[in-house]
Amino acid sequence: QVQLVESGGDLVQAGGSLRLSCAASGVTICISAMGWYRQAPGKERELVANITSGGSTNYLDSVKGRFTISRDNAKNTLFLQMNSLKPEDTAVYYCSAFLTEGPAPGNSWYTCYYGLNYWGKGALVTVSS
């Protein structure tokens, strides 16, 4: 399994920027895709952005052009750079990591037995108007 710890959440004014980080530890060799989700009060959790082990990315339409997801595989860290923040971006942001089942990504000599998604505890981002 893996442990995910988010950091970087804060209170920021509209138009400002924040950078979220997510440090992964544990069986990181089995991590394939990673992503950021968010959940605003009274709303369902939604995918903000994700990134595969190969670097392919996908974004929620409302954050395209403002947010950038990236990962440092050597340091097992996921990032979310958020620019031009809006009050509607206010939410708890969760880091997720999918641990594969089968050959480890980029390390086929190692076999993983997971097929599970893991979550961090979340980081609060508040954007004031």
N, C-alpha and C positions, 0 to 999 in steps of 0.2 A: 504494500500500500504506500501512499504518499501523504505527506502533510503539506498543506498550502497556507502560507501566511501573507496576507495583503498588507500593504502600507501605502501611505501617501494621500489618504482621504483627508479632506479639509473643507473649510468654509471659504468660498471664493465669490467675488462679484461677477455678475454677468459680463461676458467678454473676456474673462480671464482664462488661465490655463492651470492644469494640474497634471501630474504624472503619477499614475498608480504603478506599484510594483507588486509582484507576487513571487515569493521565494518558495521553491519546491524542495522537499527533502524526502528521503526514503528510497523506494525503488524507482528512481527517476529514469532509469534505462528503459523502462516500459512505457513511458509517456509518449503518446503520439500527438493528437491534437490538444491544444490548450485554448482557453477562451475566457472572455469576460462577459458576465451577465449582470443585469441590474434589476432591482425591484424597488419601485417607488411605493409610497404608502397607498394602500387600497388597490394596488395593481398587481398583476401577475409578473413573475420573473420573466425577463426577456433577454435574448441573446444580443449583446452589443457588438461583439467581434470575436472571431476565432482565427486560429492559425495552425496549420498542419506542421508536422515534423519537417516537411520539405519547404515550408515558408509560404505556402499559399494562404491567402487571407480572404475573409468574408466579413462584411459590415452590415449593420442595421442601416436602412436607408437614411434615417434621420441623423446619423452621425457621420455619414460619408463626407469626406473632405475636411472634417474637423478632428476626428479621432484617428490615431494610428496605433495599431497593435504590433508588437515585435517581441522577439524572444532571444535570449542569450542561452543557447543550449549548453555551453561550457560551464555557465554559472547557474544553470537550472532556474532561470528567472524569466518571468513574463512581465511585459510592460504594457501600459496603455497611456499614450500621450493624448491628452484632451485639450483642445484649443477652442477658442470662441465659445466658451461654455454658456449654456442657457439655463434659465430657471427650471425648465422641463427636464434637464439632465440630472436634477436632484434625485438621489436614490442611494441605496446601499449597493455597492458594486462587489460582485463575487467572482473570484478566480476559480476556474475549473480545469481539470486535467483528466483526459481519458487515458486509462491504462489499457494497452492492447492485450489481445489474446493471440499467441502465436509468436513468430520471430520478432525480437525487439527492433524498433525502427533504427536502421543504420547499424545494427549489431545482430546480424542474423544467427550468430553462434549462440545467442542467449534466447531462451524460450520463456515467454511470459504467459501467465495463467490467470488473467484478470478479466478483461472485457467489462470494466466498470468505470464510472465517472466519479471523480472525487471533487470535493468543494472546500474552499476556504471559509472562514467565518464572516468575511465581508468587511468592507471599508466604506464609511459614510462620506458621500460627497454632497455638499449643500451649496447651491448656487443662488445667491441673492440677486434680486432685481434692482 
